[in-house]
Amino acid sequence: SSAAKVGGAPSWENTMANVPGTMVIKDDGSLEIAWYGLEDEDVGLPVEAPYWPKKSIQMIGDGTSVLVEGSNDGDNWDTLTDGNGNALTALGEGEISNIGENTKQVRVTVTGGVDNTVIIIAAIGQVIL
């Protein structure tokens, strides 16, 4: 079965949610950015962490993959890459990857599953002031 269309919008637009992220500075000085409870096609709202340029990302849950995007202006988004230039478009459950770019904002979109968590950890030892 498919979701009902409202106002002519595609059915998928009626089922996805925009999920805010949380940002916590941990006791070891690292920054933890997390989006909790993401379901299929949910978008993790953008967070800003440009002063922590060394970031890694992991998805926990039963989702198929997570798409990681970055922007420097909040309007133009591009897929981020790992340190080898591979697009971060299919990071699967449990996988960890570094994020090669240090954009002003980062957001995520999950494909598949329910109750997924996406976590980005950033090292304070690499802060640029």
Summary of the structure (lengths in Angstrom):
residues: 129
radius of gyration: 15.0
end to end distance: 52.0
largest distance: 52.0
contacts: 382
relative contact order: 0.28
helix: 5%
strand: 44%
